[in-house]
Amino acid sequence: MMKNKFLILVLILASMVVSCRKERRDTLGASISTDNSTAENLFSDMFKVVEDVSMNTEGIREDIIGCVDTIIVDTTSNPKTVLIDFGNNDCTGYDGRMRKGKLHITYTGRYREVGTEITITPENYTVNGNLIEGQKIIENLGLNANGQMHYSVVAWGTVTSPSNAWTVTWQAERTRTWVEGQSTPTLLDDVYEITGYGNGVNRNGIPYSSTISQALRAEIGCPWIVSGSITIEPEPEEYSTRYIDFGDGSCNSAFTVTVNGQEYELGSD
């Protein structure tokens, strides 16, 4: 009898140890989905700002985001350059996001011209207090089989929290297809679908890879991804696959994450 009680006690203690380890793993890995989505949205936001202000080398569009202090266009340099300066103080734009710092843009040609390459480089640039460092390169690949303009997008860099408490690393290789608004002069009806893959390291140092399993829908008039899904594979085997769903097209920061059959609702910056 005593032997059986001892065996039961050992099994209970072993179960508690496994449970504690699992809880610790889940805690460390919990931010993978949020960190990836935050980086996804903030690097996407840089492109939206650039498209808002200037997507050709001969002038600027009306600033529909707000808070831009200075825009400098240099059409004599090669490649041509644009500087978008939000100033040194936080300013909340019409889209509800708070920005400061600079975006440097170079163009080898017009946005709609095949072969044009656009490079975006932030300088002391923050959105909602998050410092964004790195680079984003967009190349015009011409029309696809459906007659839609599409672009290669390569991005890499880091996002650091407002308190400097953590930094995440993110990079991606994508195809961005212009699915709506290509034939109209207005900006707000522009919609893109994004496919591709990426990888990163979350705030706790856990590496992961990501694949867009359903095309992400990016609307210029909304600061967040409105639909689509991403599958995230943490590289350590003890962490489970994450499935991120950005919703049904509503413009909000919410997204759901499914892990081991459990669904959680989260949000990004």
N, C-alpha and C positions, 0 to 999 in steps of 0.2 A: 504493500500500500504506500509506504513512504517513498519507494522507488518511483511509483507512478506519479505521486504528487510532485516529486523533484523534476520529473520529465515534463510535466505540465508547466511548472514554473519556468523551466528553461525555454520552452516553446513560447510562453508569454513574453519573456524578456527579449527573446530573439525577434519576436514580432514587433515589439516596441522599438527596438534598435532599427529594424528595417523601415518602420513607419517614420521614425525621426529622420533617417537619411533621406527618404523619399520626400518628406516635407521640406528639408533643406534644399534638395535638388529643385523642387518645384518653386521655392522662393527665389533661388538664384536664376532659374530659367524663365520666371514669370514675365520678365520685362522684355524678352526677345521679341514678341509680337508688337508690343507698344513701341519699342525702340526702332524696329524696322519701319513701322508705319509712320512714326514721327519723321524719320530721315526721308522716307519716300515722299511725304507731303511737303517738307521744307525744301527739298531739292526741286520738286515739281513747281513749288511756288516761285522760285527764282526765274524759271522760264516764263511763268505767267506775268511776272513783273516786266520782264524784257519785252514780251509780246504786247503788253499793254502800252508801253511807252514807245517802242520803236522796233519794227521788224523790217525796215529797209534802211539803206544807207543814205537816203536823201532827205530825211526829215524825221519828225517825231509825231506820234499820235497824241491825242488828248489824254491827260493823266486821269484815268478812271479809278485808280487805286488811291490816290491822294498821298500827301506828305512828302512828295519829292521836292527837295530844296533846289537842286540844280541838275540840269541835263546838258552835257557837253558832247556835241557831235563833231568828229574830225573826219571829213571826207577826203582830205589830202593824203592821209597816211595810207600805207598798204601793209596789212589789211586795214580797212577803215575801222574806226573805234567809236564807241559811245560810252560815256560815263554817266551812270545814274546815282545821284548822291541824295540820300535821305537825311543827311545831317548827323550831328553827334548826339542828339537827344531823341529819346523814344517818341514816336508819333503814331497814333492809331489811325489807320486808313479807313476808307469807306467800306472795306471788306471786314473790318473788325480786328485786323491783325496789326500789331505794334511793331514798327520797324525802325532801324537806324543803321548807318554805315553806307558802304558803297558797293555797287556792282559794276565791274569793268566788262565790256562786251567788245569783241572783235568780229568783223564780218569780212568774208572774202567775196561776197556778192549779195544779191537780193535774196530774201527769204524763200521766194517761190522759184528761184533758178536752180536747176539741177547742178549738183556739185558744190553749192554754197556751203561753207562751214562757218558756224557761229560758236564762239567760245565765251562762256560766262565764268568770271572769276570774282568771288566775293572778297571784300576787304573790310575787316572789322564789322561785318554784316550780321545783324541779329534780327530774329523774328520772334516776337513774344518772349524776348530775353534769351533765346537759344542762339548761341554763336555757331554760324555755319562757315566751315572752311573747306576748300577743295576746288573742284572745277567741273564744269558740265560742257560737253561738246555735242552740237547738233549738226548733222550733215544731211542735206537734201538729196534723197535717192531717186527723185522723180516720181512718176506715176506707177502705181502697182497694177496688177492685172484687172482690178476693178475701176481703174481710172482715178484713183485717189492718191493725192500727194502723200508720200510717206518719208520718214526721216530715221536715220540711225542716231541713237542717243547713248552716249557714254558718260557716266558720272562717277565721281569718287570723292571721298572726303570724310569729314567728321562733324558731329553735332555735339556741342557741349552745353549742359544745362545752365540756366541762369545763375545758379549758386556755385557753379564749377564743381558740383558734387560728383558728376560723372560725365564721361565722354563715350559716344558710340561711334564706331567706324562703319561706313557703308559704301558700297560700290555696285554699279549695275550696268548692264548692256541691254539696250532696249530697241524696239522698233515702235515708232510713234506714227500712227496713221490718222490723217486728217479726214474724219468721217462726216462732219457737218460744218457748214459755213464757209466752205472753200470758195464758193462762187459768189459770195456776197461781200460788200465792202465793210460791213459792220463787224465789230470784234466780238460782241457778247454772244453771238450764236455759234462761235467756233467750238467744236467738240473733237477730242482726240481719243483714240483707243490705243492702249499701250500693251505690248507683249514683250516677253524676254525673261531674263534671269538676273540674279545678283548674289551677293554674299555680304557678310558683315560680322562684327563682333559687338555683343551687347554690353551694357554698362557694367556687368559682372565678369567680363572677359570671356564669355562663352561664344565661340565661333558658330556660324550657321550659314546655310545656303538657302536661297529662295528662288522659286519658279512661279511665274504668273500662270495660274491654271485656267483662269477665265479673264479675258482682256479687261484691263482697268479702263474705266471711262473718266476722262478728265475734261471738265467743262470750264472754259475760261471765266465764266461768271461765278464759279464756286471755288473757294479756297481749298476744298478737300476732294479727294477721290470719291466719286459718288456711287460707283458699283464696280463689280469684278472681284476676283479672289486670288489669293497667293498661298502657295504651300511652302512652309518653312521647315527645313530639316536641320535641327541642331546637330553639330558634328559629334559631340560626345553621345555614345549610344544610349546612355542612361536617360536621356531626355527624349520626350515623345515628340512626334511630328505635330506641328501646329497648322491649322487651316484658318486663314483669315478671309472673312467675307465683308466687303465694304458696303453691302446693302443693295437696295432696289432702285437707286437713282436719286434719292432725297439728298439735298445739300445740307449735310451736317457732319460733325467730326466723329460720329459713332461708327464702330465696326464690331463685328463679333469674331471671337476666336474659339475654335473647337479643339479640345485636347482630350484624348482618350474618351471620346464620346460626350464630354461635358462642354456645354457652350457658355461662354462668358461675353458680356458686353463691355467694351472698353472705348477709349477715345484717344485722339492724338492732337498735337498742337497744330 
